[in-house]
């Protein structure tokens, strides 16, 4: 016992020191980012505050990305639509910067993350307000979808990022026992990202953080529907990079339309795309020309399953949040609700009560539950889906209300809507809605609901609720999708150690988590001698060139000796291997001749 006391005391002292070090805050510098031109202080000039009327359609000659607030249609300004030549020049500049950044230490990269995290925590209201103005979402929705998700990714990378990018040692197998085997993760070079408009802050930071932390440069094309906010968020990244002495142009944010994106795909070493299946297929075809890896996140039609043994008031609240978060404009939003017939009426009544109390209006008025629809004409599409369902027998049982809407922005809002008596012949249950609509369908058995959930060309996520966690897990395990939440909604995305992505028309590849981080790397397998130079590979005589007559017999016995299922067969084969080697040994041969 006397032997262990010093070890116990040292271990305890070490733990105390580690704890005390945790109490010492890291030295993180602050950064200044000019936000004077993005704050709505109510003092804009008439020239910069007029109501914008977007043109119907776009000509190829357009060289400007026009920006406006969806909730008010106030004009925000414009950004250039970059030409293919300009895109290639930006990528070339990033490639030069990346060669320098690839040699940076993890300490420097972590400091970059800490600076960003500090700025985000100190400027949450500013970041959310910019997102709200550019996409129409409420401040609460912006905080949930922009701030929390990004902070979670930052803190995960700070605590675990280096661990997952260090060489990973693997077993060497039976034939290579004298070797060390490892996987190394090297930067790819320049990662390209074409991101969607629904969460402009997080959609920029998500690929940027993984790419830069793994030693890459990154060029991000922001959506033409969120360029105003994207270019402001870029200033934050630039300031943080400058604060850690990173090379200029390591990160670029570009604006434009389809040809801008096409030029980016053809210029980078990997492409990450968040958008629709139709555009995703075009991205993939373009990437095939240069054979670069592609990660596609193409939306979903997520099932929300409610069994009969749940706490109905609780699950109803979760369901409404799942459908109405950011006015339903979520890749992983709940779009198909399946409720067990025994509680169907009670659940619908509870949801109806909640939705009727929801009001939609200008998000910065700070008195509405739901904001605007971002895209022009999308409200028309939503109404078309509802009309198709009603024509086929569905019934609208609840709608929320509108607040005071500006005359020019009425078409940018759609009321939260609950629809019952739906089935899979309706477009509403097959096409991605991307809006605040809750279609609720009955089911009778677990087998039936699994079949219904899988009857979709999408496969991004699902949420399953049951009083029995085992039952919920069993149902979730049978649904063809990339992410699943048991007795919760969207919790998988908040666990940033997990990969995110789907199957079928929801795309392939993963971002976030270990898999997403390593997807930004050249994955290299390396084998080296374990005890160099004392033990090294030598070609045995029987298979040296010219190959001996019994060369195949030797090889056959060697395979049996290494991989035979029976230990006695392996030993017998090993004896034969040694026998053949001895017969090929010149010394042994000369002794026999003597």
C-alpha positions in Angstrom: 0.0 0.0 0.0 2.9 2.3 0.8 3.9 2.0 -2.9 0.6 3.3 -4.2 0.3 6.3 -1.9 2.8 8.5 -3.8 1.1 7.7 -7.1 -2.4 8.5 -5.7 -1.1 11.8 -4.3 0.6 12.8 -7.6 -2.6 11.9 -9.6 -4.7 13.9 -7.2 -2.3 16.9 -7.5 -2.3 16.6 -11.2 -6.2 16.7 -11.3 -6.3 19.7 -9.0 -3.7 21.6 -11.3 -5.8 20.8 -14.4 -8.9 22.1 -12.7 -7.2 25.3 -11.6 -5.9 25.8 -15.1 -9.4 25.5 -16.4 -10.4 28.4 -14.2 -7.8 30.7 -15.9 -9.6 32.3 -18.9 -7.7 32.1 -22.2 -6.3 35.3 -23.6 -8.6 36.0 -26.5 -8.3 39.3 -28.3 -11.4 41.2 -29.4 -12.0 42.2 -33.0 -13.7 45.2 -34.4 -16.1 44.7 -37.3 -17.7 47.7 -39.1 -21.5 47.2 -38.8 -22.6 50.8 -39.5 -24.1 50.0 -42.9 -26.2 46.9 -41.7 -27.9 48.4 -38.7 -31.5 49.6 -39.3 -31.6 52.7 -37.1 -34.6 54.2 -38.9 -32.6 57.0 -40.3 -32.0 55.7 -43.9 -32.2 58.2 -46.7 -35.1 58.0 -49.1 -32.7 56.7 -51.7 -31.8 53.7 -49.6 -35.2 52.9 -48.1 -37.5 52.4 -51.0 -39.7 49.4 -51.6 -38.0 47.0 -54.0 -40.0 45.1 -56.6 -38.0 42.1 -57.8 -38.2 41.4 -61.5 -40.0 38.3 -62.6 -37.2 36.1 -63.9 -33.6 37.1 -64.6 -31.7 37.7 -67.8 -28.2 36.4 -68.4 -27.0 40.0 -68.7 -27.6 40.7 -65.0 -24.4 41.6 -63.3 -25.8 42.6 -60.0 -27.3 40.6 -57.1 -30.1 42.8 -55.8 -30.9 42.5 -52.0 -34.0 43.3 -50.1 -35.7 42.5 -46.8 -38.4 39.8 -47.4 -40.5 41.0 -44.5 -40.8 44.6 -45.7 -39.4 44.6 -49.2 -37.0 47.5 -48.3 -34.1 47.7 -50.6 -30.7 46.7 -49.0 -28.3 47.3 -51.9 -26.5 45.1 -54.5 -23.4 43.0 -54.9 -21.5 42.1 -58.1 -22.3 38.8 -59.8 -18.8 37.5 -60.4 -17.8 36.3 -63.8 -16.0 32.9 -64.2 -12.7 34.6 -64.7 -13.1 36.6 -61.5 -14.1 33.4 -59.6 -10.9 31.6 -60.9 -8.8 34.5 -59.7 -10.3 34.4 -56.2 -9.7 30.7 -56.0 -6.1 31.2 -57.2 -5.5 33.8 -54.5 -7.0 31.4 -51.9 -4.8 28.6 -53.1 -1.6 30.7 -52.5 -2.8 31.6 -49.0 -3.7 27.9 -48.2 -0.1 26.8 -48.9 1.0 29.0 -46.0 -1.9 28.1 -43.7 -1.4 24.4 -44.2 1.8 24.8 -42.1 -0.1 26.6 -39.3 -0.2 25.0 -35.8 -3.4 23.7 -34.2 -2.7 26.3 -31.5 -3.1 29.1 -34.0 -6.2 27.5 -35.5 -7.8 27.2 -32.1 -7.1 30.8 -31.4 -9.0 31.7 -34.6 -12.0 29.7 -33.3 -11.8 31.4 -29.9 -11.8 34.9 -31.4 -14.9 34.0 -33.5 -16.6 32.5 -30.5 -15.9 35.6 -28.4 -17.3 37.9 -31.1 -20.4 35.8 -31.6 -21.2 35.7 -27.9 -20.7 39.5 -27.6 -22.7 40.4 -30.7 -25.6 37.9 -30.8 -28.2 40.6 -31.3 -26.4 42.1 -34.3 -25.8 38.7 -36.0 -29.4 37.7 -35.5 -30.8 41.1 -36.7 -28.8 40.9 -39.9 -30.0 37.4 -40.5 -33.6 38.4 -39.7 -33.5 41.4 -42.1 -32.1 39.3 -45.0 -34.2 36.2 -44.6 -37.3 37.2 -42.7 -36.9 34.9 -39.7 -37.6 36.1 -36.2 -34.8 36.9 -33.7 -35.6 33.7 -31.7 -35.4 31.6 -34.8 -32.2 33.2 -35.7 -30.7 32.6 -32.3 -31.7 28.9 -32.4 -30.6 28.3 -36.0 -27.7 30.6 -36.4 -26.1 31.3 -33.0 -26.5 28.0 -31.0 -25.6 25.7 -33.9 -22.5 27.7 -34.7 -21.3 28.0 -31.1 -21.8 24.3 -30.7 -19.6 23.6 -33.7 -17.0 26.0 -32.5 -16.8 24.5 -29.0 -16.7 20.9 -30.4 -13.8 21.8 -32.7 -12.0 23.5 -29.9 -12.3 20.4 -27.6 -12.0 17.6 -30.2 -10.9 18.9 -33.6 -7.2 18.3 -33.2 -7.8 14.8 -31.8 -9.6 13.7 -35.0 -7.0 15.2 -37.4 -4.0 13.6 -35.8 -2.6 10.4 -37.4 -4.8 7.5 -36.4 -3.0 4.2 -35.9 -4.6 1.0 -37.1 -3.9 -2.7 -36.8 -1.4 -4.1 -39.3 -2.8 -7.6 -39.8 -1.1 -10.9 -39.6 1.2 -10.7 -42.5 2.5 -7.2 -41.5 3.1 -7.6 -37.8 6.5 -6.0 -38.2 4.9 -2.8 -39.6 3.1 0.2 -38.1 0.0 1.3 -40.0 -1.6 4.7 -39.7 -4.0 7.1 -41.4 -2.9 10.7 -41.9 -5.2 13.6 -42.6 -3.7 16.3 -44.8 -5.5 19.4 -46.2 -7.1 19.0 -49.6 -6.2 22.5 -50.8 -9.2 24.8 -51.6 -12.6 23.7 -50.6 -15.6 25.3 -52.4 -19.0 25.7 -50.8 -22.3 26.7 -52.4 -24.7 27.4 -49.6 -28.4 28.1 -49.2 -30.1 31.2 -47.9 -32.2 29.9 -45.0 -29.5 30.3 -42.3 -27.0 32.6 -43.9 -24.7 32.9 -40.8 -24.5 29.2 -40.0 -24.4 28.1 -43.6 -21.2 30.2 -44.1 -19.5 29.3 -40.9 -20.3 25.6 -41.0 -18.1 24.6 -44.0 -15.6 27.4 -43.3 -14.8 26.2 -39.8 -14.2 22.6 -40.8 -12.2 23.6 -43.9 -10.0 26.2 -42.2 -9.4 24.1 -39.0 -8.2 21.2 -41.2 -5.7 23.4 -42.9 -7.6 24.3 -46.1 -8.6 27.5 -47.8 -12.3 27.9 -48.6 -14.3 29.9 -51.2 -18.0 30.2 -50.4 -20.6 31.2 -52.9 -23.5 32.6 -50.9 -27.1 32.4 -52.2 -28.3 35.3 -54.3 -31.2 35.5 -51.8 -28.8 36.1 -48.8 -25.8 38.0 -50.2 -26.3 41.1 -48.1 -26.0 39.2 -44.8 -23.3 36.9 -46.2 -21.0 39.7 -47.1 -21.3 41.2 -43.6 -20.6 37.9 -42.0 -17.5 37.6 -44.2 -16.1 40.8 -42.4 -16.2 38.9 -39.1 -14.2 36.0 -40.6 -11.7 38.4 -42.2 -11.1 40.3 -38.9 -10.6 37.0 -36.9 -8.1 35.7 -39.5 -6.2 39.0 -39.4 -6.1 38.8 -35.6 -4.2 35.4 -35.7 -1.9 36.4 -38.5 -3.5 34.2 -41.1 -2.7 34.9 -44.8 -5.0 37.2 -46.6 -7.5 35.6 -49.0 -7.5 32.3 -47.0 -11.3 32.6 -46.9 -13.3 34.2 -49.7 -17.1 34.9 -50.0 -18.3 35.4 -53.6 -21.7 36.5 -54.9 -23.4 35.7 -58.2 -25.8 33.4 -60.0 -25.5 30.0 -61.7 -22.4 30.7 -63.8 -20.6 31.9 -60.7 -21.3 28.6 -59.0 -20.3 26.6 -62.0 -16.9 28.4 -62.2 -16.3 27.6 -58.5 -17.0 23.9 -59.0 -14.5 23.7 -61.8 -11.8 25.5 -59.9 -11.6 23.9 -56.4 -10.4 20.6 -54.9 -13.8 19.7 -53.2 -17.3 21.1 -53.4 -19.9 21.2 -50.6 -23.4 22.0 -51.8 -26.6 22.8 -49.8 -29.6 23.2 -52.0 -32.1 21.4 -54.2 -31.8 17.9 -55.8 -32.1 19.4 -59.3 -29.2 21.8 -58.8 -27.3 19.1 -56.9 -27.3 16.9 -59.9 -25.9 19.7 -62.1 -23.2 20.4 -59.4 -22.3 16.7 -59.5 -22.1 16.6 -63.3 -19.8 19.6 -63.3 -17.6 18.1 -60.6 -17.3 15.0 -62.7 -15.3 16.9 -65.2 -12.4 17.4 -62.7 -13.2 14.3 -60.6 -13.3 16.3 -57.3 -15.2 14.9 -54.2 -18.7 16.2 -53.6 -20.9 16.5 -50.5 -24.5 17.1 -51.3 -27.2 18.1 -48.8 -30.3 18.4 -50.8 -33.2 18.9 -48.4 -35.7 16.5 -47.1 -39.3 15.6 -46.3 -38.8 14.5 -42.8 -41.3 12.3 -41.0 -42.5 13.2 -37.5 -44.0 10.1 -35.9 -46.2 10.1 -32.8 -47.2 6.9 -31.1 -50.3 6.5 -28.9 -48.4 6.4 -25.6 -47.0 9.9 -25.6 -47.6 13.0 -23.5 -49.7 14.8 -26.1 -49.4 18.4 -24.9 -45.6 18.1 -24.7 -45.3 16.4 -28.2 -47.7 18.9 -29.7 -45.5 21.8 -28.7 -42.5 20.1 -30.1 -44.4 19.3 -33.3 -45.4 22.9 -33.9 -41.8 24.1 -33.3 -40.6 21.5 -35.7 -43.0 22.7 -38.4 -42.8 26.5 -37.9 -39.2 27.1 -37.0 -38.0 29.8 -39.4 -41.4 29.7 -41.1 -40.8 26.1 -42.0 -37.8 26.9 -44.1 -35.5 24.2 -42.8 -33.7 21.4 -44.6 -34.4 19.1 -41.7 -37.8 20.5 -40.8 -40.7 18.2 -40.0 -42.9 18.1 -43.1 -45.0 14.9 -42.7 -46.8 14.2 -39.4 -48.0 10.6 -38.7 -50.1 10.2 -35.6 -51.5 7.0 -34.2 -55.3 6.8 -34.8 -56.0 6.3 -31.0 -54.8 9.8 -30.2 -55.2 11.4 -33.6 -58.2 13.6 -32.6 -56.7 14.7 -29.3 -53.3 15.5 -31.0 -55.0 17.5 -33.8 -57.0 19.5 -31.3 -53.9 20.3 -29.3 -51.9 21.4 -32.3 -54.9 23.4 -33.7 -55.1 25.3 -30.4 -51.4 26.2 -30.6 -51.3 27.1 -34.3 -54.4 29.4 -34.0 -52.5 31.4 -31.4 -49.5 31.9 -33.7 -49.2 35.2 -35.5 -46.9 36.1 -38.4 -45.5 39.5 -39.2 -42.4 41.6 -39.6 -39.8 39.9 -37.4 -38.0 43.0 -36.1 -41.3 44.3 -34.7 -40.6 41.9 -31.8 -44.2 41.0 -31.3 -44.8 38.2 -33.8 -44.2 34.4 -33.4 -43.3 33.8 -37.0 -41.6 35.8 -39.8 -41.7 36.0 -43.5 -41.2 33.6 -46.4 -37.8 34.5 -47.9 -38.2 33.7 -51.6 -40.4 35.7 -53.9 -43.3 33.6 -55.3 -42.7 30.8 -52.8 -46.0 31.6 -51.1 -47.7 30.8 -54.4 -46.1 27.4 -54.4 -47.2 26.7 -50.9 -50.8 27.6 -51.7 -50.6 25.4 -54.8 -49.6 22.4 -52.6 -52.5 23.2 -50.2 -55.0 23.5 -53.0 -54.0 20.2 -54.5 -54.4 18.5 -51.1 -57.8 20.1 -50.5 -59.0 19.1 -54.1 -58.1 15.5 -53.2 -60.0 15.4 -49.9 -57.8 17.1 -47.3 -59.3 19.6 -44.8 -57.7 22.8 -43.4 -58.6 22.8 -39.7 -56.5 25.7 -38.4 -54.6 28.7 -39.6 -52.6 31.3 -37.7 -53.1 35.0 -38.1 -51.2 37.9 -39.7 -50.0 41.0 -37.9 -49.6 44.4 -39.6 -47.9 43.8 -42.9 -46.5 46.4 -45.2 -48.4 46.9 -48.5 -45.5 45.7 -50.6 -44.7 42.6 -48.5 -48.1 40.8 -48.2 -47.0 38.1 -50.7 -44.0 37.4 -48.5 -46.0 35.8 -45.7 -47.9 32.6 -45.4 -50.1 31.7 -42.4 -49.2 28.6 -40.3 -51.6 25.9 -41.5 -52.8 22.6 -40.1 -54.3 20.1 -42.7 -55.8 16.7 -41.9 -57.2 13.8 -43.9 -54.1 13.8 -46.1 -52.6 10.9 -48.0 -49.6 10.1 -50.2 -51.4 10.9 -53.5 -51.2 14.5 -52.6 -48.2 16.7 -53.6 -48.1 18.1 -50.1 -46.9 14.7 -48.8 -44.4 14.1 -51.6 -42.7 17.4 -52.5 -40.5 19.3 -50.2 -42.7 22.1 -48.8 -40.2 24.5 -47.1 -43.1 26.3 -45.5 -45.2 26.5 -42.3 -47.6 23.7 -43.1 -48.5 20.7 -40.9 -50.1 17.8 -42.8 -51.2 15.2 -40.3 -52.0 11.6 -41.3 -53.3 8.6 -39.2 -51.5 5.3 -38.8 -52.5 2.1 -37.0 -49.4 -0.1 -36.6 -45.7 0.5 -36.3 -45.2 -1.5 -39.5 -47.6 0.8 -41.4 -45.9 4.0 -40.2 -42.4 2.7 -41.2 -43.8 2.0 -44.6 -45.3 5.4 -44.9 -42.2 7.2 -43.6 -40.1 5.4 -46.2 -42.5 6.2 -49.0 -40.6 9.3 -50.1 -37.8 10.1 -52.5 -36.1 12.0 -49.7 -34.2 10.6 -46.8 -32.7 13.2 -44.6 -34.1 12.8 -41.1 -36.9 11.7 -38.9 -38.3 12.2 -35.3 -40.1 9.4 -33.5 -42.0 9.8 -30.2 -43.2 7.1 -27.9 -43.6 6.4 -24.2 -41.4 3.4 -24.8 -37.9 4.5 -25.8 -37.2 1.0 -27.0 -40.2 1.2 -29.4 -39.2 4.6 -30.6 -35.6 3.4 -31.3 -36.9 0.3 -33.1 -39.1 2.5 -35.4 -36.4 5.0 -36.1 -33.9 2.2 -37.0 -36.1 1.1 -39.8 -36.5 4.5 -41.5 -34.3 5.2 -44.5 -32.6 8.4 -43.5 -29.3 9.9 -42.4 -30.3 11.4 -39.0 -32.9 10.3 -36.5 -34.1 11.9 -33.2 -35.7 9.7 -30.6 -38.3 11.5 -28.5 -37.0 14.9 -29.7 -36.7 17.0 -32.8 -33.4 18.1 -34.5 -31.3 17.2 -31.5 -29.0 15.3 -33.8 -27.8 18.5 -35.4 -27.0 20.1 -32.0 -24.7 17.2 -31.3 -21.9 18.4 -33.5 -19.8 15.3 -33.0 -22.3 13.6 -35.3 -22.3 13.6 -39.1 -25.2 15.3 -40.9 -26.5 14.2 -44.3 -29.1 12.0 -46.0 -29.8 9.3 -48.6 -31.8 9.1 -51.8 -32.7 12.6 -53.1 -31.5 14.2 -49.9 -28.0 13.7 -51.2 -24.9 11.9 -50.0 -21.7 12.6 -48.1 -21.6 14.2 -44.7 -20.7 17.5 -43.1 -20.4 18.1 -39.3 -18.9 15.7 -36.9 -15.7 13.6 -37.3 -16.8 12.5 -40.8 -17.4 16.0 -42.0 -14.1 17.3 -40.6 -12.1 14.4 -42.2 -14.1 14.9 -45.5 -12.1 18.1 -45.9 -8.9 16.1 -45.8 -6.7 14.0 -48.1 -6.9 10.7 -46.3 -3.5 9.0 -46.7 -2.6 5.5 -45.6 1.0 5.1 -44.4 2.9 1.9 -43.5 6.4 1.9 -42.0 8.7 -0.6 -40.3 8.0 -1.0 -36.6 11.6 -1.9 -35.7 13.6 -0.3 -38.4 16.4 -1.1 -39.3 16.5 -4.3 -37.3 13.5 -6.1 -38.9 12.5 -5.3 -42.5 10.7 -6.9 -45.3 12.7 -9.5 -47.2 11.6 -11.5 -50.3 12.0 -15.2 -49.5 14.0 -17.3 -52.0 11.1 -19.3 -53.3 9.4 -16.2 -54.7 12.5 -14.2 -55.7 12.9 -13.7 -59.4 13.3 -16.0 -61.2 10.6 -17.8 -59.3 11.4 -21.3 -58.1 9.5 -24.3 -59.3 7.8 -24.7 -55.9 7.1 -20.9 -55.6 3.3 -21.4 -55.7 3.5 -24.2 -53.2 5.4 -21.9 -50.9 2.9 -19.1 -51.4 -0.1 -21.4 -50.9 1.4 -22.7 -47.6 2.2 -19.2 -46.5 -1.4 -18.1 -47.0 -2.7 -21.1 -45.0 -0.1 -20.5 -42.2 -1.3 -16.8 -41.9 -5.1 -17.1 -42.3 -6.1 -20.8 -41.7 -9.1 -21.2 -39.5 -7.6 -24.1 -37.6 -4.6 -23.6 -35.5 -3.2 -27.1 -36.3 -3.6 -26.5 -40.0 -1.8 -23.2 -39.7 1.1 -24.9 -37.8 1.3 -27.6 -40.4 1.4 -25.1 -43.2 4.1 -23.1 -41.3 6.3 -26.2 -41.1 5.9 -26.6 -44.9 6.9 -23.0 -45.4 10.0 -23.4 -43.4 10.8 -26.6 -45.2 10.6 -25.0 -48.6 12.7 -22.1 -47.5 15.4 -24.5 -46.2 15.4 -26.3 -49.5 16.0 -23.1 -51.3 18.8 -22.1 -48.9 22.2 -22.5 -50.7 23.9 -23.4 -47.4 21.4 -26.2 -46.7 21.7 -27.5 -50.3 25.6 -27.6 -50.2 25.5 -29.5 -46.9 23.2 -32.1 -48.4 25.5 -32.5 -51.4 28.4 -33.1 -49.1 
